[in-house]
Amino acid sequence: MPKKKKAKQKAVPVFLEFKGFLSFLILHEVSIKPLTGEDLAKKIGARKGTILTPGTIYPALKKLRAKKLVKYTRFGRKKVYQLTEAGEITLKEQYKLFSKYFYGLKKFIRRKNK
């Protein structure tokens, strides 16, 4: 009696880590409109399909502030982040790099239906 071949499970390799895009996504989101850290965590987390913790978002914001790419304005206890002029220039450069790296992949990238 011939043996049945087992169906191979497809492995989903993880080569592209989300962490590498966190600063880029923060700059992108605050370029659209000023946001709090909580708002950023929700928006970027929704892209990933998870919830970002303060331990993820605030260290990244702190680094971006240290590089003078974002600044904040206080409204009570909340800090609302926005791009600086240097942040705008950096984001434009990052858009160019992103386009260069991912050129030609548009036909393979599909948005999930919400």
The first five atom37 places (N, CA, C, CB, O) and aatype in JSON, in Angstrom:
{
  "aatype": [12, 14, 11, 11, 11, 11, 0, 11, 5, 11, 0, 19, 14, 19, 13, 10, 6, 13, 11, 7, 13, 10, 15, 13, 10, 9, 10, 8, 6, 19, 15, 9, 11, 14, 10, 16, 7, 6, 3, 10, 0, 11, 11, 9, 7, 0, 1, 11, 7, 16, 9, 10, 16, 14, 7, 16, 9, 18, 14, 0, 10, 11, 11, 10, 1, 0, 11, 11, 10, 19, 11, 18, 16, 1, 13, 7, 1, 11, 11, 19, 18, 5, 10, 16, 6, 0, 7, 6, 9, 16, 10, 11, 6, 5, 18, 11, 10, 13, 15, 11, 18, 13, 18, 7, 10, 11, 11, 13, 9, 1, 1, 11, 2, 11],
  "atom_mask": [
    [1, 1, 1, 1, 1],
    [1, 1, 1, 1, 1],
    [1, 1, 1, 1, 1],
    [1, 1, 1, 1, 1],
    [1, 1, 1, 1, 1],
    [1, 1, 1, 1, 1],
    [1, 1, 1, 1, 1],
    [1, 1, 1, 1, 1],
    [1, 1, 1, 1, 1],
    [1, 1, 1, 1, 1],
    [1, 1, 1, 1, 1],
    [1, 1, 1, 1, 1],
    [1, 1, 1, 1, 1],
    [1, 1, 1, 1, 1],
    [1, 1, 1, 1, 1],
    [1, 1, 1, 1, 1],
    [1, 1, 1, 1, 1],
    [1, 1, 1, 1, 1],
    [1, 1, 1, 1, 1],
    [1, 1, 1, 0, 1],
    [1, 1, 1, 1, 1],
    [1, 1, 1, 1, 1],
    [1, 1, 1, 1, 1],
    [1, 1, 1, 1, 1],
    [1, 1, 1, 1, 1],
    [1, 1, 1, 1, 1],
    [1, 1, 1, 1, 1],
    [1, 1, 1, 1, 1],
    [1, 1, 1, 1, 1],
    [1, 1, 1, 1, 1],
    [1, 1, 1, 1, 1],
    [1, 1, 1, 1, 1],
    [1, 1, 1, 1, 1],
    [1, 1, 1, 1, 1],
    [1, 1, 1, 1, 1],
    [1, 1, 1, 1, 1],
    [1, 1, 1, 0, 1],
    [1, 1, 1, 1, 1],
    [1, 1, 1, 1, 1],
    [1, 1, 1, 1, 1],
    [1, 1, 1, 1, 1],
    [1, 1, 1, 1, 1],
    [1, 1, 1, 1, 1],
    [1, 1, 1, 1, 1],
    [1, 1, 1, 0, 1],
    [1, 1, 1, 1, 1],
    [1, 1, 1, 1, 1],
    [1, 1, 1, 1, 1],
    [1, 1, 1, 0, 1],
    [1, 1, 1, 1, 1],
    [1, 1, 1, 1, 1],
    [1, 1, 1, 1, 1],
    [1, 1, 1, 1, 1],
    [1, 1, 1, 1, 1],
    [1, 1, 1, 0, 1],
    [1, 1, 1, 1, 1],
    [1, 1, 1, 1, 1],
    [1, 1, 1, 1, 1],
    [1, 1, 1, 1, 1],
    [1, 1, 1, 1, 1],
    [1, 1, 1, 1, 1],
    [1, 1, 1, 1, 1],
    [1, 1, 1, 1, 1],
    [1, 1, 1, 1, 1],
    [1, 1, 1, 1, 1],
    [1, 1, 1, 1, 1],
    [1, 1, 1, 1, 1],
    [1, 1, 1, 1, 1],
    [1, 1, 1, 1, 1],
    [1, 1, 1, 1, 1],
    [1, 1, 1, 1, 1],
    [1, 1, 1, 1, 1],
    [1, 1, 1, 1, 1],
    [1, 1, 1, 1, 1],
    [1, 1, 1, 1, 1],
    [1, 1, 1, 0, 1],
    [1, 1, 1, 1, 1],
    [1, 1, 1, 1, 1],
    [1, 1, 1, 1, 1],
    [1, 1, 1, 1, 1],
    [1, 1, 1, 1, 1],
    [1, 1, 1, 1, 1],
    [1, 1, 1, 1, 1],
    [1, 1, 1, 1, 1],
    [1, 1, 1, 1, 1],
    [1, 1, 1, 1, 1],
    [1, 1, 1, 0, 1],
    [1, 1, 1, 1, 1],
    [1, 1, 1, 1, 1],
    [1, 1, 1, 1, 1],
    [1, 1, 1, 1, 1],
    [1, 1, 1, 1, 1],
    [1, 1, 1, 1, 1],
    [1, 1, 1, 1, 1],
    [1, 1, 1, 1, 1],
    [1, 1, 1, 1, 1],
    [1, 1, 1, 1, 1],
    [1, 1, 1, 1, 1],
    [1, 1, 1, 1, 1],
    [1, 1, 1, 1, 1],
    [1, 1, 1, 1, 1],
    [1, 1, 1, 1, 1],
    [1, 1, 1, 1, 1],
    [1, 1, 1, 0, 1],
    [1, 1, 1, 1, 1],
    [1, 1, 1, 1, 1],
    [1, 1, 1, 1, 1],
    [1, 1, 1, 1, 1],
    [1, 1, 1, 1, 1],
    [1, 1, 1, 1, 1],
    [1, 1, 1, 1, 1],
    [1, 1, 1, 1, 1],
    [1, 1, 1, 1, 1],
    [1, 1, 1, 1, 1]
  ],
  "atom_positions": [
    [[0.84, -1.18, 0.0], [0.0, 0.0, 0.0], [0.89, 1.25, 0.0], [-0.95, -0.01, 1.22], [1.74, 1.38, 0.87]],
    [[0.71, 2.17, -0.96], [1.56, 3.36, -1.03], [1.3, 4.32, 0.13], [1.36, 4.08, -2.36], [0.17, 4.48, 0.59]],
    [[2.4, 4.95, 0.59], [2.28, 5.93, 1.68], [1.72, 7.23, 1.13], [3.65, 6.17, 2.37], [2.03, 7.66, 0.02]],
    [[0.89, 7.85, 1.97], [0.34, 9.15, 1.6], [1.37, 10.23, 1.92], [-1.0, 9.43, 2.35], [2.04, 10.19, 2.95]],
    [[1.48, 11.17, 1.02], [2.37, 12.3, 1.27], [1.66, 13.28, 2.18], [2.81, 12.99, -0.05], [0.49, 13.61, 1.98]],
    [[2.39, 13.75, 3.17], [1.83, 14.75, 4.07], [1.89, 16.12, 3.4], [2.59, 14.77, 5.43], [2.85, 16.46, 2.72]],
    [[0.84, 16.88, 3.61], [0.81, 18.23, 3.07], [1.86, 19.07, 3.81], [-0.61, 18.86, 3.2], [1.92, 19.08, 5.03]],
    [[2.66, 19.76, 3.03], [3.68, 20.61, 3.64], [3.03, 21.89, 4.14], [4.8, 20.94, 2.62], [2.21, 22.5, 3.46]],
    [[3.42, 22.28, 5.35], [2.95, 23.55, 5.88], [3.89, 24.63, 5.39], [2.88, 23.52, 7.44], [5.11, 24.48, 5.41]],
    [[3.31, 25.69, 4.96], [4.13, 26.8, 4.48], [4.64, 27.6, 5.67], [3.34, 27.7, 3.51], [3.86, 28.05, 6.51]],
    [[5.93, 27.76, 5.73], [6.53, 28.59, 6.77], [6.44, 30.05, 6.35], [8.01, 28.18, 7.03], [6.66, 30.39, 5.18]],
    [[6.11, 30.88, 7.28], [6.04, 32.3, 7.0], [7.26, 32.95, 7.64], [4.7, 32.93, 7.54], [7.27, 33.22, 8.84]],
    [[8.29, 33.2, 6.84], [9.5, 33.79, 7.4], [9.28, 35.25, 7.78], [10.66, 33.66, 6.42], [8.55, 35.98, 7.11]],
    [[9.92, 35.65, 8.84], [9.82, 37.04, 9.28], [11.19, 37.69, 9.06], [9.38, 37.14, 10.78], [12.08, 37.6, 9.9]],
    [[11.32, 38.33, 7.92], [12.57, 39.01, 7.6], [12.47, 40.51, 7.86], [12.96, 38.76, 6.15], [13.47, 41.16, 8.16]],
    [[11.28, 41.04, 7.74], [11.06, 42.47, 7.88], [10.45, 42.75, 9.24], [10.16, 43.0, 6.75], [9.28, 42.45, 9.49]],
    [[11.23, 43.32, 10.11], [10.76, 43.6, 11.46], [10.08, 44.97, 11.51], [11.93, 43.55, 12.45], [10.53, 45.92, 10.87]],
    [[9.03, 45.06, 12.26], [8.26, 46.29, 12.41], [9.05, 47.38, 13.12], [6.97, 46.0, 13.17], [8.89, 48.56, 12.81]],
    [[9.91, 47.01, 14.07], [10.65, 48.0, 14.85], [11.43, 48.97, 13.98], [11.59, 47.3, 15.79], [11.55, 50.14, 14.33]],
    [[11.96, 48.51, 12.89], [12.73, 49.37, 12.01], [11.93, 50.5, 11.4], [0.0, 0.0, 0.0], [12.52, 51.48, 10.94]],
    [[10.62, 50.4, 11.4], [9.77, 51.41, 10.79], [9.09, 52.31, 11.82], [8.73, 50.74, 9.95], [8.37, 53.23, 11.43]],
    [[9.31, 52.08, 13.09], [8.59, 52.83, 14.11], [8.85, 54.33, 14.01], [8.97, 52.34, 15.5], [7.9, 55.12, 14.0]],
    [[10.09, 54.74, 13.94], [10.41, 56.17, 13.85], [9.83, 56.77, 12.57], [11.93, 56.4, 13.89], [9.28, 57.87, 12.59]],
    [[9.96, 56.05, 11.47], [9.4, 56.5, 10.2], [7.89, 56.7, 10.32], [9.73, 55.49, 9.08], [7.35, 57.71, 9.86]],
    [[7.2, 55.73, 10.92], [5.74, 55.83, 11.05], [5.33, 56.96, 11.98], [5.17, 54.51, 11.56], [4.32, 57.63, 11.74]],
    [[6.1, 57.19, 13.04], [5.81, 58.3, 13.94], [5.92, 59.62, 13.17], [6.76, 58.3, 15.16], [5.02, 60.45, 13.24]],
    [[7.02, 59.8, 12.45], [7.19, 61.03, 11.68], [6.07, 61.19, 10.65], [8.55, 61.02, 10.97], [5.54, 62.29, 10.47]],
    [[5.72, 60.1, 10.0], [4.64, 60.15, 9.01], [3.32, 60.59, 9.65], [4.46, 58.78, 8.33], [2.66, 61.49, 9.15]],
    [[2.96, 59.96, 10.74], [1.67, 60.26, 11.38], [1.6, 61.69, 11.91], [1.41, 59.28, 12.53], [0.58, 62.35, 11.75]],
    [[2.67, 62.18, 12.54], [2.62, 63.55, 13.06], [2.76, 64.59, 11.95], [3.71, 63.77, 14.1], [2.49, 65.77, 12.17]],
    [[3.19, 64.16, 10.75], [3.2, 65.09, 9.62], [1.78, 65.36, 9.12], [4.07, 64.53, 8.46], [1.5, 66.41, 8.57]],
    [[0.9, 64.39, 9.34], [-0.5, 64.54, 8.92], [-1.24, 65.48, 9.87], [-1.21, 63.17, 8.86], [-1.95, 66.39, 9.45]],
    [[-1.04, 65.22, 11.18], [-1.61, 66.12, 12.19], [-0.92, 65.84, 13.53], [-3.17, 65.92, 12.32], [-0.47, 64.72, 13.77]],
    [[-0.83, 66.86, 14.38], [-0.21, 66.66, 15.69], [-0.99, 65.62, 16.51], [-0.15, 68.01, 16.46], [-2.22, 65.61, 16.5]],
    [[-0.26, 64.76, 17.21], [-0.88, 63.66, 17.95], [-0.21, 63.48, 19.31], [-0.81, 62.36, 17.15], [0.96, 63.83, 19.49]],
    [[-0.95, 62.92, 20.24], [-0.38, 62.54, 21.54], [0.31, 61.18, 21.38], [-1.49, 62.49, 22.66], [0.1, 60.48, 20.39]],
    [[1.11, 60.82, 22.35], [1.75, 59.51, 22.33], [0.71, 58.39, 22.3], [0.0, 0.0, 0.0], [0.9, 57.39, 21.61]],
    [[-0.37, 58.58, 23.03], [-1.44, 57.58, 23.06], [-2.09, 57.43, 21.68], [-2.51, 57.97, 24.11], [-2.35, 56.32, 21.22]],
    [[-2.34, 58.57, 21.04], [-2.93, 58.54, 19.69], [-1.99, 57.83, 18.71], [-3.22, 59.97, 19.19], [-2.44, 57.03, 17.88]],
    [[-0.7, 58.12, 18.82], [0.29, 57.47, 17.95], [0.3, 55.97, 18.17], [1.69, 58.05, 18.2], [0.34, 55.19, 17.22]],
    [[0.26, 55.56, 19.44], [0.27, 54.13, 19.76], [-0.94, 53.44, 19.13], [0.28, 53.91, 21.28], [-0.82, 52.33, 18.6]],
    [[-2.1, 54.08, 19.2], [-3.31, 53.49, 18.62], [-3.22, 53.4, 17.1], [-4.54, 54.31, 19.03], [-3.51, 52.36, 16.52]],
    [[-2.82, 54.5, 16.44], [-2.76, 54.53, 14.99], [-1.73, 53.54, 14.44], [-2.42, 55.94, 14.51], [-2.02, 52.78, 13.52]],
    [[-0.54, 53.56, 15.02], [0.52, 52.67, 14.52], [0.22, 51.23, 14.92], [1.9, 53.11, 15.07], [0.48, 50.31, 14.14]],
    [[-0.32, 51.02, 16.1], [-0.71, 49.68, 16.52], [-1.77, 49.09, 15.61], [0.0, 0.0, 0.0], [-1.75, 47.89, 15.31]],
    [[-2.7, 49.92, 15.15], [-3.75, 49.45, 14.24], [-3.15, 48.96, 12.93], [-4.78, 50.57, 13.97], [-3.66, 48.01, 12.34]],
    [[-2.09, 49.6, 12.47], [-1.41, 49.16, 11.25], [-0.83, 47.77, 11.44], [-0.3, 50.15, 10.84], [-0.87, 46.93, 10.54]],
    [[-0.29, 47.54, 12.63], [0.36, 46.26, 12.92], [-0.66, 45.2, 13.32], [1.39, 46.44, 14.03], [-0.4, 44.0, 13.2]],
    [[-1.82, 45.64, 13.81], [-2.83, 44.69, 14.26], [-2.67, 44.34, 15.73], [0.0, 0.0, 0.0], [-3.21, 43.33, 16.19]],
    [[-1.94, 45.16, 16.45], [-1.76, 44.96, 17.9], [-1.86, 46.31, 18.6], [-0.38, 44.28, 18.2], [-2.12, 47.34, 17.98]],
    [[-1.65, 46.27, 19.89], [-1.64, 47.49, 20.68], [-0.2, 47.79, 21.07], [-2.56, 47.37, 21.96], [0.48, 46.93, 21.63]],
    [[0.26, 48.98, 20.76], [1.61, 49.37, 21.17], [1.57, 49.85, 22.61], [2.18, 50.47, 20.23], [0.63, 50.54, 23.03]],
    [[2.58, 49.5, 23.36], [2.65, 49.9, 24.77], [3.4, 51.22, 24.89], [3.34, 48.81, 25.62], [4.14, 51.6, 23.99]],
    [[3.2, 51.92, 26.01], [3.99, 53.13, 26.24], [5.5, 52.87, 26.21], [3.61, 53.75, 27.59], [6.27, 53.74, 25.82]],
    [[5.9, 51.67, 26.61], [7.32, 51.3, 26.59], [7.88, 51.17, 25.19], [0.0, 0.0, 0.0], [9.1, 51.13, 25.01]],
    [[7.03, 51.12, 24.2], [7.46, 51.07, 22.81], [7.48, 52.47, 22.2], [6.54, 50.15, 22.0], [8.45, 52.87, 21.57]],
    [[6.4, 53.2, 22.39], [6.22, 54.47, 21.69], [7.03, 55.61, 22.31], [4.76, 54.85, 21.68], [7.63, 56.4, 21.58]],
    [[7.07, 55.71, 23.64], [7.7, 56.87, 24.27], [9.23, 56.88, 24.14], [7.34, 56.92, 25.71], [9.79, 57.97, 23.96]],
    [[9.93, 55.77, 24.22], [11.37, 55.82, 23.96], [11.69, 56.29, 22.52], [12.0, 54.44, 24.21], [12.66, 57.01, 22.3]],
    [[10.87, 55.87, 21.57], [11.07, 56.31, 20.18], [10.82, 57.81, 20.06], [10.13, 55.52, 19.22], [11.57, 58.51, 19.38]],
    [[9.79, 58.3, 20.73], [9.52, 59.74, 20.71], [10.66, 60.51, 21.36], [8.19, 60.06, 21.43], [11.05, 61.58, 20.88]],
    [[11.2, 59.97, 22.43], [12.31, 60.62, 23.13], [13.53, 60.73, 22.21], [12.68, 59.83, 24.42], [14.2, 61.77, 22.18]],
    [[13.82, 59.67, 21.46], [14.95, 59.7, 20.51], [14.71, 60.71, 19.4], [15.18, 58.3, 19.91], [15.63, 61.43, 19.0]],
    [[13.5, 60.77, 18.91], [13.17, 61.73, 17.86], [13.26, 63.16, 18.37], [11.77, 61.45, 17.31], [13.67, 64.06, 17.64]],
    [[12.88, 63.37, 19.62], [13.01, 64.7, 20.23], [14.48, 65.06, 20.4], [12.3, 64.75, 21.59], [14.87, 66.21, 20.15]],
    [[15.3, 64.1, 20.83], [16.73, 64.35, 21.02], [17.4, 64.73, 19.7], [17.41, 63.1, 21.62], [18.35, 65.51, 19.68]],
    [[16.89, 64.17, 18.59], [17.43, 64.5, 17.26], [16.77, 65.76, 16.69], [17.22, 63.32, 16.3], [17.06, 66.17, 15.57]],
    [[15.87, 66.36, 17.48], [15.14, 67.57, 17.1], [14.29, 67.39, 15.84], [16.13, 68.71, 16.88], [14.17, 68.3, 15.02]],
    [[13.71, 66.2, 15.71], [12.83, 65.91, 14.58], [11.37, 66.12, 14.94], [13.04, 64.48, 14.09], [10.54, 66.38, 14.07]],
    [[11.06, 65.99, 16.23], [9.7, 66.29, 16.72], [9.82, 67.18, 17.95], [8.91, 64.98, 17.05], [10.85, 67.22, 18.63]],
    [[8.75, 67.88, 18.21], [8.65, 68.69, 19.42], [7.24, 68.48, 19.96], [8.95, 70.23, 19.15], [6.37, 67.95, 19.27]],
    [[7.02, 68.92, 21.19], [5.67, 68.78, 21.74], [5.22, 70.06, 22.4], [5.61, 67.63, 22.74], [6.02, 70.91, 22.79]],
    [[3.9, 70.17, 22.5], [3.25, 71.25, 23.23], [2.4, 70.59, 24.29], [2.4, 72.17, 22.28], [1.7, 69.61, 24.02]],
    [[2.46, 71.12, 25.49], [1.65, 70.55, 26.59], [0.24, 71.13, 26.58], [2.33, 70.83, 27.95], [0.04, 72.33, 26.4]],
    [[-0.7, 70.25, 26.78], [-2.09, 70.62, 27.01], [-2.52, 69.88, 28.26], [-3.02, 70.27, 25.76], [-2.98, 68.73, 28.19]],
    [[-2.38, 70.53, 29.41], [-2.62, 69.84, 30.68], [-1.54, 68.8, 30.89], [0.0, 0.0, 0.0], [-0.35, 69.11, 30.85]],
    [[-1.95, 67.57, 31.1], [-1.0, 66.47, 31.28], [-0.56, 65.84, 29.97], [-1.61, 65.41, 32.18], [0.39, 65.06, 29.93]],
    [[-1.26, 66.18, 28.9], [-0.96, 65.57, 27.6], [0.09, 66.36, 26.84], [-2.22, 65.44, 26.76], [0.14, 67.59, 26.91]],
    [[0.92, 65.62, 26.11], [1.9, 66.23, 25.21], [1.45, 65.91, 23.78], [3.36, 65.7, 25.48], [1.21, 64.75, 23.44]],
    [[1.33, 66.94, 22.98], [0.94, 66.76, 21.59], [2.18, 66.99, 20.73], [-0.23, 67.75, 21.18], [2.78, 68.07, 20.75]],
    [[2.54, 65.96, 19.98], [3.77, 65.96, 19.19], [3.5, 66.44, 17.77], [4.4, 64.56, 19.16], [2.45, 66.17, 17.19]],
    [[4.49, 67.16, 17.23], [4.43, 67.61, 15.84], [5.84, 67.64, 15.28], [3.75, 69.0, 15.72], [6.82, 67.61, 16.02]],
    [[5.93, 67.7, 13.95], [7.23, 67.73, 13.29], [7.9, 69.1, 13.46], [7.08, 67.4, 11.79], [7.23, 70.13, 13.52]],
    [[9.2, 69.07, 13.54], [9.99, 70.29, 13.45], [10.36, 70.48, 11.98], [11.28, 70.24, 14.37], [10.04, 69.63, 11.14]],
    [[11.01, 71.57, 11.67], [11.47, 71.78, 10.3], [12.46, 70.69, 9.9], [12.12, 73.19, 10.14], [12.41, 70.17, 8.78]],
    [[13.35, 70.34, 10.82], [14.31, 69.26, 10.55], [13.58, 67.93, 10.36], [15.35, 69.14, 11.69], [14.0, 67.09, 9.56]],
    [[12.49, 67.72, 11.1], [11.69, 66.52, 10.96], [11.03, 66.42, 9.59], [0.0, 0.0, 0.0], [10.95, 65.34, 9.01]],
    [[10.56, 67.56, 9.08], [9.95, 67.59, 7.75], [10.98, 67.22, 6.69], [9.36, 68.98, 7.46], [10.69, 66.44, 5.78]],
    [[12.17, 67.77, 6.8], [13.24, 67.47, 5.83], [13.61, 65.99, 5.9], [14.48, 68.35, 6.1], [13.76, 65.33, 4.87]],
    [[13.77, 65.49, 7.12], [14.13, 64.08, 7.31], [13.06, 63.16, 6.76], [14.36, 63.78, 8.79], [13.38, 62.16, 6.11]],
    [[11.8, 63.48, 7.0], [10.71, 62.65, 6.51], [10.7, 62.61, 4.99], [9.35, 63.16, 7.04], [10.48, 61.55, 4.4]],
    [[10.93, 63.74, 4.34], [10.98, 63.75, 2.87], [12.09, 62.85, 2.37], [11.19, 65.19, 2.35], [11.91, 62.13, 1.38]],
    [[13.25, 62.88, 3.04], [14.36, 61.99, 2.67], [13.99, 60.53, 2.88], [15.62, 62.34, 3.48], [14.33, 59.67, 2.07]],
    [[13.28, 60.25, 3.98], [12.86, 58.87, 4.26], [11.83, 58.39, 3.27], [12.31, 58.77, 5.67], [11.85, 57.21, 2.89]],
    [[10.93, 59.26, 2.83], [9.97, 58.87, 1.79], [10.72, 58.45, 0.51], [8.98, 60.03, 1.48], [10.37, 57.46, -0.13]],
    [[11.75, 59.22, 0.15], [12.54, 58.89, -1.04], [13.21, 57.52, -0.88], [13.61, 59.98, -1.3], [13.17, 56.7, -1.79]],
    [[13.81, 57.28, 0.29], [14.46, 55.99, 0.54], [13.44, 54.85, 0.51], [15.19, 56.01, 1.88], [13.69, 53.81, -0.09]],
    [[12.31, 55.07, 1.16], [11.25, 54.06, 1.19], [10.83, 53.71, -0.23], [10.04, 54.56, 2.02], [10.69, 52.54, -0.58]],
    [[10.62, 54.75, -1.05], [10.22, 54.53, -2.44], [11.28, 53.77, -3.21], [9.93, 55.87, -3.13], [10.97, 52.88, -4.02]],
    [[12.54, 54.11, -2.97], [13.65, 53.44, -3.65], [13.71, 51.96, -3.26], [14.98, 54.13, -3.32], [13.87, 51.09, -4.13]],
    [[13.6, 51.68, -1.98], [13.7, 50.3, -1.48], [12.54, 49.43, -1.95], [13.75, 50.3, 0.04], [12.72, 48.26, -2.28]],
    [[11.34, 50.02, -1.99], [10.15, 49.22, -2.26], [9.55, 49.47, -3.64], [9.12, 49.5, -1.22], [8.43, 49.04, -3.92]],
    [[10.29, 50.14, -4.5], [9.84, 50.41, -5.86], [9.5, 49.08, -6.56], [10.93, 51.19, -6.66], [10.26, 48.12, -6.48]],
    [[8.37, 49.06, -7.23], [7.98, 47.88, -7.99], [7.18, 46.87, -7.2], [0.0, 0.0, 0.0], [6.74, 45.87, -7.75]],
    [[6.98, 47.11, -5.91], [6.25, 46.14, -5.09], [4.77, 46.48, -4.92], [6.89, 46.04, -3.73], [4.02, 45.72, -4.3]],
    [[4.35, 47.61, -5.44], [2.97, 48.06, -5.25], [1.93, 47.01, -5.64], [2.74, 49.32, -6.05], [0.91, 46.86, -4.96]],
    [[2.2, 46.28, -6.72], [1.22, 45.29, -7.17], [1.1, 44.11, -6.19], [1.61, 44.77, -8.57], [0.13, 43.36, -6.25]],
    [[2.08, 43.95, -5.3], [2.04, 42.85, -4.34], [1.49, 43.28, -2.98], [3.43, 42.28, -4.17], [1.15, 42.43, -2.15]],
    [[1.39, 44.57, -2.75], [0.97, 45.09, -1.44], [-0.5, 45.45, -1.5], [1.82, 46.32, -1.03], [-0.91, 46.29, -2.3]],
    [[-1.27, 44.83, -0.65], [-2.7, 45.08, -0.6], [-3.08, 45.5, 0.81], [-3.51, 43.84, -1.03], [-2.57, 44.95, 1.78]],
    [[-3.97, 46.46, 0.9], [-4.49, 46.88, 2.21], [-5.54, 45.88, 2.65], [-5.09, 48.32, 2.15], [-6.33, 45.38, 1.84]],
    [[-5.54, 45.6, 3.93], [-6.61, 44.76, 4.48], [-7.88, 45.57, 4.56], [-6.22, 44.2, 5.87], [-7.85, 46.77, 4.81]],
    [[-8.99, 44.9, 4.34], [-10.28, 45.57, 4.54], [-10.5, 45.74, 6.03], [-11.45, 44.77, 3.89], [-10.24, 44.83, 6.82]],
    [[-10.98, 46.9, 6.39], [-11.2, 47.18, 7.82], [-12.46, 46.54, 8.32], [-11.26, 48.66, 8.08], [-12.79, 46.68, 9.5]]
  ]
}
